[in-house]
């Protein structure tokens, strides 16, 4: 077999495995990595490197592997854009955590976010009281968006920088 084809197929297989693994075990968001997350990412990258390039540790082998990963990611994003069913298979849906000042405790528990964390996040958006929150949404990427009502009945929107890990749904 052609060594570049071998590296390409190995890289594609590892990419698909990692997509599946992240979907099953959850997506740790990159904005708030703790020490365990960093160690896990380093170990995973080291573990899959040899699986991708096999015995070909040349510059060309590495470039072929990287190119295949870029192309696979580009292709998956295009397919997800065209196919809502594939998008739902790979990504979660946004979850409404607060609507009109009322916390959805079931969704909060499902997202594994404590009430204290939610209140802290809302305060970080500049909203002092839960009753001023029209909508707080845990977005697909783990960000929390907050739409609030101020004293003048003006609607304000803000998107929080801190990401919460999204709990994965099994496929």
N, C-alpha and C positions, 0 to 999 in steps of 0.2 A: 504494500500500500504506500502511496505517496506520503512522505512525512508531514507535509503541510496539511494534507487532507486529514491525516490522523490527529494532528493538533487541533484542527478546526472542529472535528466531530467531538473530541474530548472536551474542548472549551464549551461548545454548545450544550453538551450533556451536563457539565458542571453548572452552567448558567441556569438551565431549566431546573436542576436539582435545588439550587439556591433559592430560586423563586418559589418553588414548592415548599422548601423548608421554612422560609420566612412567612409564608402564608399559613402554614400549620402551627408554627411555634410562636408567631407574633412578630411584629415589626418594631424593633427598638429604634426610636427616632434619633437622628444624628445630632440634634441641637443640644441634647442633655445627656451625653454619654457618661456613665459612671465608670469606675475603674474596671468592674467586671465586664461591662459592655466592650470597652477598649480591648481587654485581654481576649474576649471571645472573638472579636473581629480579626485581631492579629492571628489567633490560632486557626480560625477558619481559612483565612487567606493563605496561610502557610500550608494547611492541610490540603487544600484544593489545587495549589500551584502544580504539584507533581502530577496530579490527576489530569490536569489540562495539557501540559507540555510533554508528559511522559519522559522518555530518555532525551528528547530534543531540548537542551538547555541553551541553544544558540540564540543570538539576537533575533534572527529571523523567526525562530519558533515563538519567542516572546511577543514579537510584533504581530504574528499571525493570531496568537491567542487573544491579544488585546483587541485587534481588529474584529475578530469574531464576536467578542463580548460587546463591543460598541454596536455592531450591526444587529446582534440579537436583541439588545436593549431598544435600539431604534425601531426594529421590526415589531417587537412586542407592544411598544407604545402606539405605533400606527394601527396594529390589529385591535388594541383595546379601544382606540378612538372610533373605529368602525363597528365594533361588536360590543354592545352593552353587556351581553351575557358573559363574554370573556372578561370584560372590565369588572363585573361583579364577582367573578370567580377569583380574580387576582387581588382586587381591592375591596375594602369595607365600604359601607355607606356612612355618610355623616350621621352623627347621633345628636339629637336635641337633648341637652342636659337640663336646661332651664327654659321655661316658657311663661311669660307674664309673671315673673317673680316666683314661680313654683318649680321646685327641683323635682326632676323625675328620678326618684331614688332607685328604681329598677335599672334604668340605663346607666346611672352613676355606678351602681354596683357592677353591672356588666362590663363597664369600661375600666373597672378597678381603680376608680378615683375616689378618694375620701371626700366627705363634705368639707373638711378643713382645707384640702387642696383646691377644691372648687371655689370656695370663698376667697382663698388667697389669690387665685387666678383672677377672679372678678375684681378684687381690690387693685390688683396690678394693672387692670384695664382702666383704673380711675373711677370705678363705680363703688360708692361707699356702702350702699344697701342693696340687698337682694331684690327688694321690691322695685328697684329701678331697672332691673334687667328684663328687657322685653324678650330676648332670646340669647342663649349661650349654646354654641354648637361645637362639639368635638368633631373637627374636620377629618377627612380621610388621611391627611398627612400628620395628624396628631396635634395640630394647632387648635387652639380654642378661639373661636370668633364670638364676640359679644356685641349685641345691639342693645343699647340702653336708652332710657328716656330720662332727660334732665328735668330740672324744675320748671322750665319753660315749655315743656312738652315737645322738645326737640329730640329727634332720633339721632343717636350717635352710634357709629360702628367702629370697632377696633378689633385687631387680630393680634393675638398674644404670641410672643416669640417662643415661649417655652412649649415644648411638645410633650405630650403624654404618650407612653407606649400604647399602641392600639392592640387590644386583645384580639387574637386571630380567631377566625371561625374555621373549623375543620372543613375541608373540601369534601 
